[in-house]
Amino acid sequence: MTPHAPVAPSSTYRLQLQPEFPFAAAAGAVPYLASLGVTHLHLSPVLEAVPGSTHGYDVTDHGRVREELGGEEGLRALAATARDHGLGLVVDLVPNHMAAALPHNRPLWEVLRNGPASPYARWFDIDWDAGGGKVLLPVLPARIGDLLGDLRVDSGNGLLRHGTQVFPLREGTAGLPLPELLDAQWYRPVWWRLARTELNYRRFFTVSDLIGVRVEDPEVFAATHGKVLELVRDGVVEGLRIDHPDGLADPDGYLEALREATGGACWIVLEKILTGDERLPAGWPVAGTTGYDALRRIDGLFVDPAGAAELTELYRQVAAPAGDRGGHWEATARRAAYKVVTHELAAEVAHLTRTAGRVCAASPALRDHAPWALRAAVRELLIRVPVYRPYRVGGERVLTEEAALAAKGTFAVPEESAAVDVVRDLALGRLGDGPDQRAFRARFAQTASALRAKSVEDKAFYRYVPLLSANEVGGEPGRPAVAPEEFHTYCARIARDWPLTGTVLSTHDTKRSADVRARIAVLSECPGRWAKLLGDVARVPAPDGQLGWSAWQTALGLGGPGGERLAGALLKAAREAGLHTSWTEQDAEYEQAVAEFLAAGPAGALQHTVAELARELAPHVRANVLGAALLHLAMPGVPDLYQGTEAVYEALVDPDNRAPFRQVPPDEKTALTRAVLALRRRRPEVFGASGTYVPLAAEGPAAGHCGAFCRAGGVVGAVTRLSLRLTEAGGWAGTARPRPPGRWCDALAGPDAGAVDGGRPVPLAELFAHRPVALLEGAR
């Protein structure tokens, strides 16, 4: 394949590769995707993974393209087919972790065989001292004392076996009696429940099956990126999506190394979650994020703040868990953070406490801080990090003096609260640059990101549910609405600072697809109808109010029968919330009650109640769906379409949203998608790096229901927001929007649409006569 200069995408299309949908199947979809108008295919991870993996994030070998997908030959053939149709490839890259699966992870296998002297020991953050010189492997279904009779020594192959599990034997130990053999290994296989408090290697979030990789080490970086960089150099891959950069010890250094290794000729975006008004570090050599920050702004534009407040008040009265009634989103998130930091992340907190203790012991000025005080300081500061992690520059803006004072306020003895200052100074790099100081600074930041993800995304989002459409990655459930001015300000900033950043509405990780969220968001315009529905279905009581509220909103989001999909999503929600059952402490009686409630209510005899409300709201759902799609495709940035979302796509959380790709029947949303993507390809000067963004204000009584903008003077877009409220208020009568000077064509009406003159106000009733969105192209 001839190398060529990569071009930044105009738009990407995400394909979930898996054994049921390998490279050859993706190549078969290329003609259709090219006709859709995208410029690049966005592939889920392509390197060797755990056999049978349906997602590919459990990488086992960075040096090989996954054989189950067709191997390197299949990937290169896909790239050639794509190029023949004018498309490039963007690949998802996982630098932070790999699967701890044995024997598939050969570097880990060698570490377990040969111990800290193995050349692969530098690949992983292993605290050998904490494990008594061994790696704790939390892989057994029970205490090892109960399983001794099930362990088998395969001396011929140098293996220890338990069922289908295999472990390497240290050289010279195969002939020892079993107890001595176990004690002689560089690892300790244990009951999986010990991971919570005893684990001594860094992992991905709280997933012990995924072990962290030290890509900050130049040799490890080279070993884990060699194949991907070869594919970039050969022109097979033109862009990279970097998974979870917040898990890295040094994101800044990693991105610099990646820029240098790719020669700066690769489009790179980061799966970086920006909280609130947090900005991506300006100096990072990337095009931007994968787009969750855009998702929040788009979704929020279609939420009515007044109605959302009414829903929240009703939720507090009838459905909020006892500890949250009268409370707020921030309080729920704080309680969830306390639970995660003291329970799921206990091993990580213990590691930080030990490291801080060593720093203190080495300095007479810092001695005599009790381990429990250091542990409390670590815990209290971690839960007060308001974003996913502090970075090398600007950490004081995250770990503030106010946060330290609040943390100190939790200590009963004021003198002991000085431990907070030690921990804060360590996290900010103020206590020297020795090995322990550097290790603490990196691990504190890594743990902060794990805490934020697990406590907010995977717990609080399932506990605080007044308006489920707001409970999405990067979202703010306590402030679900985004005013038009705020949306326009965001778009103008992106056009100026990060014009080639990624934008998304649905991904493989979204808890609900964009079109499900669009239907739920309409409830913010009619809280009274929601209250009526709850009254109508009250004869089928839920196991608890919070679960019932979530179930009925989720069912409404689907718009019709959900069956097993609904049951799976609600069971996951209940376990993630951890209020009555959880993944590790399952309450069979409660979960049975959930199943019976769903069968009798949302997925059973009362599903017609939800379907009836969905039919009533259909015109307004249409306005939200098309409006969000147009904004996503026409706003600054590079839009990523998740597979199937070119048409109405109604999916819940995984595995529902990770099914293999299939071509969908076209609908109105498909026609809009094709039109905007064609326009993007036709007018790169409007939508590319130099494309400006200017808000356009409407005039008249319904002006607030129109969101309009002009891109680089050549394209005008407009959407209808809060259309139910608009209808109740009398529609567009008396409201107009200026049309910029020049000649304009309706880009959604097809090639035969005639041009009209600009420079005059256009009645919005005329602009939106045929659809709730408009897209005009200026004549050149």
C-alpha positions in Angstrom: 0.0 0.0 0.0 1.5 3.4 -0.9 1.9 5.8 2.0 0.1 9.0 1.7 -0.5 12.2 3.7 -3.5 11.7 6.0 -6.3 14.1 5.8 -8.3 15.1 8.9 -11.8 13.5 8.6 -14.8 15.6 7.7 -17.0 12.9 9.4 -16.5 9.5 10.8 -18.7 6.4 11.2 -18.1 4.1 14.2 -18.2 0.3 13.5 -18.1 -2.2 16.4 -15.8 -4.9 15.2 -16.3 -8.4 16.8 -16.0 -12.0 15.6 -19.6 -11.7 14.3 -18.6 -8.6 12.3 -14.9 -8.9 11.2 -12.9 -6.8 8.8 -14.4 -8.6 5.8 -17.9 -7.7 6.9 -16.8 -4.1 7.4 -15.4 -4.1 3.9 -18.8 -5.2 2.6 -20.4 -2.2 4.3 -18.0 0.3 2.7 -20.0 1.0 -0.5 -23.1 1.9 1.6 -21.1 4.0 4.1 -19.4 5.9 1.3 -22.8 6.6 -0.3 -23.9 7.9 3.1 -21.2 10.7 2.8 -18.8 9.9 5.7 -15.1 10.3 5.0 -13.6 7.9 7.5 -14.5 4.6 9.2 -13.9 4.7 12.9 -13.0 1.2 14.0 -13.2 -0.2 17.6 -9.8 -1.7 18.8 -8.1 -3.9 16.2 -5.3 -5.4 18.2 -5.3 -9.0 19.6 -7.8 -9.3 22.4 -9.3 -12.0 24.7 -10.8 -14.7 22.4 -14.5 -14.0 21.8 -14.4 -10.4 23.0 -17.2 -8.4 21.5 -15.5 -5.0 22.2 -11.7 -5.4 21.9 -10.7 -3.2 24.8 -9.3 -6.3 26.5 -6.1 -6.2 24.5 -3.7 -9.2 25.0 -1.0 -8.5 22.3 -0.1 -5.1 21.0 2.1 -6.5 18.3 -0.6 -8.3 16.3 -3.8 -7.4 14.6 -6.6 -9.5 15.9 -6.9 -12.9 14.1 -10.6 -13.3 14.9 -11.3 -10.2 12.9 -9.2 -11.3 9.9 -5.7 -10.4 11.1 -3.4 -7.8 9.6 -4.1 -9.0 6.1 -7.8 -8.4 6.6 -7.3 -4.9 8.1 -5.1 -3.9 5.2 -7.6 -5.3 2.7 -10.3 -3.2 4.5 -8.2 -0.1 4.2 -7.7 -0.7 0.5 -11.4 -1.2 -0.1 -12.1 1.9 1.9 -9.6 4.0 0.0 -11.1 2.8 -3.3 -14.3 4.4 -2.1 -12.7 7.6 -0.9 -12.6 6.6 2.8 -9.9 6.5 5.4 -9.6 4.6 8.7 -9.6 5.9 12.3 -8.7 3.2 14.9 -9.5 3.1 18.6 -6.3 2.7 20.6 -6.1 1.4 24.2 -2.8 2.6 25.8 -3.8 2.5 29.5 -4.5 -1.2 30.1 -4.6 -4.7 28.7 -6.4 -7.9 29.7 -4.9 -9.8 32.7 -6.1 -12.9 31.0 -3.8 -15.9 31.2 -2.1 -17.3 29.2 -3.1 -14.8 26.5 -1.2 -11.8 28.0 2.3 -13.1 27.4 4.1 -10.1 29.1 2.1 -10.7 32.3 2.7 -14.5 32.0 6.4 -13.9 31.9 6.3 -11.7 35.0 4.3 -14.3 36.9 6.9 -16.9 35.9 10.1 -15.0 36.5 9.1 -12.3 39.0 10.5 -8.7 39.3 13.6 -9.7 37.4 11.6 -10.3 34.3 12.2 -7.7 31.5 8.4 -7.4 31.4 8.1 -6.4 35.0 8.5 -2.7 34.0 5.3 -3.0 31.9 3.0 -3.0 35.0 2.6 -1.0 38.2 3.1 -3.8 40.7 3.7 -3.1 44.3 5.8 -6.1 45.1 6.4 -5.0 48.7 2.6 -4.8 49.4 2.2 -8.3 48.2 5.0 -9.8 50.1 7.0 -10.1 46.9 4.1 -11.7 45.0 1.4 -10.5 42.6 -2.0 -11.0 44.0 -4.3 -12.7 41.4 -7.9 -12.4 42.4 -9.2 -15.1 40.0 -10.5 -17.9 42.2 -14.2 -18.5 42.8 -13.7 -19.3 46.5 -10.9 -19.3 49.2 -8.0 -21.2 48.0 -8.2 -23.4 51.1 -11.5 -24.7 49.8 -10.1 -25.4 46.3 -6.8 -27.2 47.1 -8.3 -30.4 45.9 -9.2 -28.9 42.6 -5.6 -27.6 41.8 -3.5 -29.7 39.4 0.2 -29.5 38.7 1.1 -30.1 35.1 4.8 -30.5 35.6 5.5 -31.5 32.0 4.3 -28.1 30.7 5.3 -26.1 33.8 1.7 -25.2 34.6 -0.6 -24.9 37.6 -4.3 -25.6 36.6 -7.6 -24.8 38.2 -10.4 -25.9 35.9 -9.8 -24.0 32.7 -7.5 -21.5 34.3 -3.7 -21.9 33.9 -0.8 -20.3 35.7 2.9 -20.5 34.9 5.2 -22.3 37.4 8.5 -20.7 38.6 11.4 -22.6 37.3 12.4 -25.5 39.5 9.2 -25.6 41.5 7.1 -28.2 39.6 8.2 -31.0 41.9 7.3 -29.4 45.2 4.3 -30.6 47.3 1.3 -28.3 46.6 1.6 -26.0 49.7 5.3 -25.4 49.1 4.7 -25.0 45.4 2.1 -22.3 46.0 4.4 -20.5 48.4 7.3 -20.6 45.9 5.5 -18.8 43.1 5.9 -15.1 42.2 2.1 -14.8 42.4 -0.7 -15.7 44.8 -4.0 -16.9 43.3 -6.8 -15.8 45.7 -10.6 -15.5 46.0 -11.8 -12.7 43.7 -13.3 -10.8 46.6 -9.9 -10.0 48.0 -9.2 -7.6 45.1 -11.1 -4.8 46.8 -8.7 -4.4 49.6 -5.6 -6.5 48.8 -4.9 -5.9 45.1 -1.3 -4.8 44.4 -1.3 -3.9 40.7 -2.8 -0.9 39.0 -6.0 -1.8 37.1 -8.6 -0.1 34.9 -11.1 1.6 37.3 -12.2 -1.3 39.5 -11.8 -4.0 36.9 -9.2 -6.4 38.1 -9.3 -8.3 34.8 -7.7 -5.3 33.1 -4.2 -4.5 34.3 -2.6 -1.0 33.8 0.3 -0.6 31.4 3.2 1.8 32.1 3.4 3.5 28.7 5.3 6.3 30.3 8.3 4.0 30.1 9.9 4.6 26.6 10.6 0.9 26.1 7.0 0.0 27.0 5.6 2.7 24.7 7.7 1.4 21.8 6.6 -2.2 22.4 2.9 -1.4 22.8 2.7 1.1 19.9 5.0 -0.4 17.3 2.3 -2.2 15.3 -0.1 0.8 15.3 2.7 3.2 14.3 3.6 0.9 11.4 0.0 1.0 10.2 0.0 4.8 10.5 3.3 5.0 8.5 1.9 2.7 5.8 -1.2 4.9 5.4 -3.5 2.1 6.6 -4.6 4.2 9.6 -5.1 8.0 9.3 -6.5 8.7 12.8 -6.4 7.5 16.4 -9.0 7.7 19.1 -7.1 7.4 22.4 -9.1 5.5 25.0 -9.1 6.8 28.6 -6.0 9.0 28.6 -6.8 10.0 32.2 -5.7 6.6 33.3 -2.1 7.3 32.2 0.7 8.3 34.6 1.6 11.2 32.4 -1.0 12.1 29.7 1.0 15.2 28.7 4.2 13.2 28.1 2.3 10.3 26.4 0.7 12.7 23.9 4.0 14.3 23.1 5.6 10.9 22.5 2.7 10.0 20.3 2.9 13.2 18.3 6.6 12.6 17.8 6.1 9.0 16.8 3.4 9.8 14.3 5.3 12.8 12.9 2.3 15.0 13.7 0.6 13.7 10.6 -2.2 11.8 12.3 -5.6 13.0 13.4 -5.8 12.3 17.2 -8.8 12.7 19.5 -9.0 11.7 23.2 -11.8 10.0 25.1 -11.5 12.8 27.6 -14.5 13.7 29.8 -14.6 17.4 30.5 -16.7 18.3 33.5 -18.7 21.5 33.6 -16.6 24.4 32.1 -13.4 22.4 32.3 -11.2 23.0 29.2 -8.9 20.6 27.4 -5.3 21.6 28.2 -4.4 24.0 25.5 -0.9 22.6 24.8 -1.9 19.1 24.1 -0.9 18.0 20.6 -4.3 16.6 19.6 -7.3 17.7 17.6 -9.6 17.6 20.6 -11.9 15.1 22.4 -14.2 12.4 21.2 -17.1 14.7 21.8 -19.0 14.0 25.1 -18.7 17.8 25.8 -20.6 18.4 22.6 -23.2 15.8 23.5 -24.1 17.5 26.7 -24.6 20.9 25.0 -26.7 19.5 22.2 -28.9 17.5 24.6 -29.3 20.3 27.0 -30.6 22.7 24.3 -33.7 20.5 24.1 -34.4 20.5 27.8 -36.8 23.0 29.3 -35.3 24.3 32.6 -38.6 25.1 34.3 -40.1 21.7 33.5 -36.9 19.9 34.5 -37.2 21.7 37.9 -40.8 20.5 38.3 -39.7 17.0 37.5 -37.0 17.2 40.1 -39.3 18.4 42.7 -41.8 15.6 42.0 -39.0 13.1 42.0 -37.9 14.2 45.4 -41.4 13.9 46.7 -42.3 10.4 45.4 -39.3 8.5 44.2 -35.9 9.7 45.5 -34.1 7.2 47.8 -34.6 8.1 51.5 -31.1 9.6 51.8 -31.6 11.8 48.8 -35.0 13.3 49.5 -34.7 17.0 49.8 -31.1 16.7 48.6 -29.5 17.6 45.3 -27.4 16.1 42.6 -24.1 17.2 44.2 -25.1 15.5 47.5 -25.9 12.3 45.7 -22.6 12.3 43.8 -20.7 13.0 47.1 -22.3 10.1 48.8 -21.6 7.8 45.9 -18.0 9.0 45.9 -17.6 8.1 49.6 -19.0 4.6 48.9 -16.6 4.0 46.0 -13.5 5.4 47.7 -14.0 3.4 50.9 -15.2 0.2 49.2 -14.4 -0.4 45.6 -11.1 1.6 45.6 -9.9 0.6 49.1 -6.8 -1.1 47.6 -5.9 2.1 45.6 -6.3 4.3 48.7 -4.1 1.9 50.7 -1.4 2.2 48.1 -1.5 6.0 48.2 -1.4 5.9 52.0 1.7 3.6 52.0 3.4 5.8 49.5 2.7 9.0 51.4 3.9 7.2 54.6 7.2 6.5 53.0 7.7 10.1 51.9 6.9 11.3 55.5 9.2 8.7 57.1 12.1 9.9 54.9 11.8 13.5 56.1 12.1 14.5 59.7 9.9 17.5 59.0 7.0 15.3 57.9 7.2 12.5 60.4 4.5 11.4 62.9 1.5 11.6 60.6 -0.5 8.6 61.6 -1.3 6.2 58.7 -5.1 6.5 59.4 -4.7 10.3 59.2 -2.9 10.1 55.8 -5.6 7.6 54.6 -8.4 10.0 55.7 -6.6 12.9 53.9 -6.2 10.9 50.7 -9.9 9.9 50.8 -11.2 13.3 51.6 -9.2 15.1 48.9 -10.0 12.5 46.3 -13.7 12.9 46.7 -13.3 16.7 46.4 -11.6 16.6 43.0 -14.4 18.2 40.9 -13.1 16.9 37.5 -11.7 13.6 36.4 -8.1 14.3 37.3 -5.6 17.1 38.1 -2.9 17.6 35.5 0.7 18.7 35.6 -0.2 22.3 34.9 -3.1 24.0 36.8 -3.5 21.4 39.5 -4.1 24.2 42.1 -7.3 25.1 40.2 -8.5 21.5 41.0 -7.0 20.8 44.4 -7.9 24.1 45.8 -7.4 25.6 49.3 -11.2 25.5 49.7 -11.1 21.7 49.1 -8.3 21.3 51.6 -10.2 23.3 54.2 -13.3 21.2 53.6 -11.2 18.0 53.9 -9.7 19.2 57.2 -13.1 19.9 58.6 -13.8 16.1 58.6 -11.1 15.5 61.2 -12.2 15.4 64.9 -8.7 16.6 66.1 -7.6 19.7 64.2 -3.9 19.0 64.7 -4.2 15.7 62.9 -5.8 17.4 59.9 -2.3 18.6 58.9 -2.1 15.4 57.0 -4.3 17.0 54.4 -1.6 19.5 53.6 0.9 16.7 53.1 -1.3 14.8 50.7 -2.2 18.0 48.8 1.4 19.1 48.5 2.3 15.6 47.3 -0.4 15.6 44.7 0.7 19.0 43.5 4.4 18.0 43.3 5.5 20.4 46.0 7.4 18.0 48.2 10.3 17.1 45.9 10.8 15.0 42.9 12.0 11.7 44.2 10.6 8.3 43.1 7.9 8.1 45.8 6.9 11.7 45.2 6.5 11.1 41.5 4.7 7.8 42.1 2.2 9.4 44.5 1.5 12.4 42.2 0.8 10.0 39.2 -1.3 7.5 41.2 -3.3 10.2 42.9 -4.4 11.5 39.6 -5.1 8.1 38.2 -7.2 7.2 41.2 -9.1 10.4 41.0 -10.2 9.5 37.4 -11.2 6.0 38.5 -13.2 7.5 41.4 -14.9 10.0 39.2 -15.9 7.4 36.6 -17.1 4.8 39.1 -18.9 7.2 41.5 -20.5 9.5 38.9 -20.9 7.5 35.7 -21.5 4.1 37.2 -23.2 4.9 40.5 -24.7 8.4 40.9 -26.1 8.5 37.4 -28.2 5.4 38.4 -29.2 6.9 41.8 -30.4 10.4 40.8 -32.8 10.0 38.0 -35.3 12.9 37.7 -34.6 13.3 33.9 -32.7 10.3 32.6 -31.8 12.0 29.3 -29.3 14.1 31.3 -27.6 11.1 32.9 -25.1 10.6 30.2 -21.3 10.5 30.2 -20.1 14.1 30.6 -23.6 15.2 31.6 -24.8 17.2 34.6 -28.0 15.8 36.0 -28.3 18.7 38.4 -28.3 21.2 35.5 -29.8 19.4 32.5 -30.8 22.4 30.5 -28.4 24.5 28.3 -29.5 27.9 27.2 -29.1 28.9 23.5 -26.6 31.6 24.5 -24.5 28.9 26.3 -24.7 26.6 23.3 -23.6 29.3 20.9 -20.7 30.4 23.1 -19.5 26.8 23.3 -19.7 26.4 19.5 -17.9 29.6 18.8 -15.1 28.6 21.2 -14.7 25.2 19.6 -14.6 26.7 16.1 -11.8 29.0 17.3 -9.7 26.7 19.5 -10.5 23.1 18.5 -12.1 23.1 15.1 -11.3 19.5 14.3 -12.4 18.0 17.6 -14.7 15.1 17.6 -18.4 15.4 18.3 -20.9 12.7 19.2 -24.5 12.0 20.1 -24.4 8.2 20.5 -21.4 5.9 21.2 -20.7 2.4 22.3 -20.7 3.7 25.9 -23.7 5.9 26.0 -26.3 4.6 28.5 -29.1 5.5 26.1 -28.8 6.4 22.5 -29.5 9.9 21.3 -33.0 9.1 20.1 -34.0 7.5 23.3 -32.7 10.6 25.2 -34.6 12.8 22.7 -37.9 11.2 23.7 -37.2 11.4 27.4 -36.2 15.0 27.2 -39.7 16.0 26.0 -40.9 15.2 29.5 -39.2 18.4 30.6 -41.8 20.2 28.5 -44.8 18.3 30.1 -44.1 17.3 33.7 -47.8 17.2 34.3 -48.3 14.4 31.7 -45.5 12.5 33.4 -47.2 12.9 36.8 -50.4 11.6 35.2 -48.7 8.6 33.8 -47.2 7.7 37.2 -50.7 8.0 38.6 -52.1 5.8 35.9 -49.6 3.0 36.5 -49.5 3.2 40.3 -51.6 0.0 40.6 -48.5 -2.0 39.7 -46.2 -1.0 42.5 -42.4 -1.0 42.0 -40.0 -2.5 44.5 -39.1 1.0 45.3 -39.9 4.5 44.0 -36.6 5.2 42.4 -36.5 2.0 40.4 -40.1 2.5 39.3 -39.4 6.1 38.1 -36.3 4.8 36.1 -38.3 1.9 34.7 -41.2 4.0 33.3 -38.8 6.7 31.9 -36.7 4.0 30.2 -39.8 2.4 28.8 -41.0 5.7 27.4 -37.5 6.3 25.9 -37.9 3.2 23.9 -41.4 4.3 22.9 -42.8 0.8 22.9 -42.4 -2.8 24.1 -38.9 -3.3 25.5 -39.0 -6.9 26.7 -35.6 -8.4 27.5 -33.8 -5.2 26.6 -35.7 -3.2 29.2 -35.2 -6.0 31.8 -31.5 -6.1 31.2 -31.1 -2.3 31.3 -33.1 -2.0 34.6 -31.2 -4.9 36.3 -27.9 -3.2 35.3 -29.2 0.1 36.7 -30.2 -1.4 40.0 -26.9 -3.2 40.4 -24.9 -0.1 39.4 -26.9 2.1 41.8 -26.0 -0.2 44.7 -29.0 0.9 46.7 -30.7 -2.5 47.1 -28.5 -4.9 45.1 -25.1 -4.8 43.4 -22.8 -6.7 41.1 -20.8 -8.2 44.0 -23.6 -8.4 46.7 -26.6 -9.5 44.7 -30.0 -9.5 46.5 -31.9 -12.3 44.7 -35.2 -11.5 46.4 -35.0 -7.8 45.3 -34.0 -8.7 41.8 -36.9 -11.1 41.5 -39.2 -8.3 42.6 -37.8 -6.1 39.9 -38.4 -8.8 37.2 -42.0 -9.3 38.4 -42.7 -5.6 38.4 -41.4 -5.2 34.8 -43.4 -8.2 33.7 -46.6 -6.8 35.2 -46.0 -3.1 34.3 -43.6 -1.5 31.8 -42.9 -4.7 29.9 -46.3 -6.2 30.4 -50.0 -5.3 30.7 -49.4 -1.5 31.2 -46.9 -1.0 28.3 -49.8 0.4 26.3 -49.9 3.4 28.8 -46.3 4.3 27.8 -47.0 3.7 24.1 -50.0 6.1 24.3 -47.9 8.9 25.8 -45.2 8.2 23.3 -47.7 8.6 20.4 -48.9 11.9 21.9 -45.4 13.3 22.1 -44.2 11.9 18.7 -44.2 15.3 16.8 -42.0 16.8 19.5 -39.8 13.8 19.7 -39.3 14.2 15.9 -38.3 17.8 16.4 -35.7 16.8 19.1 -34.3 13.9 17.0 -33.9 15.9 13.8 -32.8 19.0 15.7 -30.1 17.2 17.6 -28.9 15.4 14.4 -28.6 18.6 12.4 -26.7 20.4 15.2 -24.4 17.4 15.6 -23.6 17.3 11.9 -23.4 21.0 11.2 -21.8 22.5 14.3 -18.0 22.9 14.6 -16.0 19.7 14.9 -15.8 16.3 13.2 -19.1 14.4 13.8 -18.9 10.7 14.6 -21.9 8.7 13.7 -22.4 5.6 15.7 -23.4 2.6 13.6 -27.1 2.7 12.7 -27.6 6.2 14.0 -28.1 7.6 10.5 -31.7 6.5 11.0 -33.7 6.6 14.2 -31.8 4.4 16.6 -33.3 3.4 19.9 -30.8 1.5 22.1 -30.2 1.1 25.8 -26.9 0.4 27.6 -24.5 -2.4 26.6 -24.9 -5.0 25.4 -28.0 -3.6 23.8 -26.0 -0.8 22.1 -23.1 -3.0 20.9 -24.8 -5.3 18.5 -23.0 -6.0 15.2 -23.5 -3.5 12.4 -26.4 -3.9 10.1 -27.7 -1.6 7.4 -30.8 0.1 8.5 -33.9 1.1 6.5 -33.7 4.7 5.6 -36.0 7.3 7.1 -36.4 11.0 7.5 -33.3 11.2 9.7 -31.3 9.3 7.1 -32.3 11.9 4.4 -31.1 14.7 6.7 -27.9 12.9 7.5 -27.1 12.3 3.8 -27.8 15.9 3.0 -25.6 17.4 5.7 -22.8 15.0 5.0 -22.9 15.7 1.3 -22.8 19.4 2.2 -19.8 18.9 4.4 -17.9 17.2 1.6 -19.0 19.8 -0.9 -18.0 22.8 1.3 -14.9 21.9 3.2 -14.0 25.6 3.6 -17.2 26.0 5.6 -16.9 23.0 7.9 -13.1 22.5 8.1 -10.5 24.0 10.4 -11.2 27.6 9.1 -15.0 27.4 9.3 -16.3 30.1 11.7 -19.5 30.0 13.7 -21.8 32.9 14.3 -25.2 32.8 16.1 -28.3 34.1 14.4 -31.0 35.6 16.5 -34.7 35.4 15.7 -37.1 38.2 16.5 -40.6 37.9 17.9 -42.5 36.1 20.7 -41.2 32.6 19.9 -37.6 33.6 19.3 -36.3 31.5 22.1 -37.6 28.4 20.4 -35.2 28.8 17.4 -31.6 27.9 17.5 -29.8 29.2 14.4 -26.3 29.8 13.3 -24.2 30.6 10.2 -21.0 28.7 9.3 -18.3 30.7 7.6 -20.9 32.8 5.8 -21.8 29.9 3.5 -24.2 27.7 5.4 -27.1 28.5 7.7 -28.7 26.0 10.1 -31.7 26.3 12.3 -33.6 24.0 14.7 -36.8 24.1 16.7 -36.3 23.6 20.4 -39.0 22.9 23.0 -41.5 22.4 20.3 -44.3 21.2 22.7 -44.0 24.5 24.6 -44.0 26.3 21.3 -47.2 24.6 20.2 -48.9 25.4 23.5 -47.9 29.1 23.1 -49.4 29.4 19.6 -46.5 28.5 17.3 -44.3 30.7 15.2 -46.8 33.5 14.6 -45.0 36.9 14.5 -41.5 35.4 14.7 -38.9 35.8 12.0 -35.2 35.3 11.5 -32.9 37.4 9.3 -31.6 35.7 6.3 -28.0 36.8 5.5 -27.4 38.6 2.2 -26.9 36.5 -1.0 -28.6 33.7 -2.7 -29.6 30.7 -0.6 -30.8 27.1 -1.5 -32.6 24.7 0.8 -30.0 21.9 1.3 -32.6 19.5 2.7 -35.0 19.9 -0.3 -32.9 18.1 -2.8 -30.9 19.3 -5.9 -33.9 20.8 -7.7 -34.7 23.3 -4.9 -34.6 26.8 -6.2 -32.6 29.7 -4.8 -34.0 32.6 -2.9 -32.6 36.0 -2.1 -31.4 36.8 1.4 -31.1 40.1 3.2 -34.6 40.0 4.6 -36.4 38.6 7.6 -37.9 35.1 7.0 -41.0 34.1 8.9 -40.1 31.0 10.9 -43.5 29.5 10.0 -42.3 29.6 6.4 -38.8 28.4 7.3 -40.1 25.4 9.2 -43.1 24.7 7.1 -42.1 21.2 6.1 -39.8 20.1 8.9 -38.7 21.3 12.3 -35.1 22.0 11.0 -33.6 24.0 8.2 -30.3 24.0 6.4 -29.5 26.6 3.7 -26.5 26.7 1.4 -25.2 30.0 0.1 -24.5 30.2 -3.6 -20.8 30.5 -4.5 
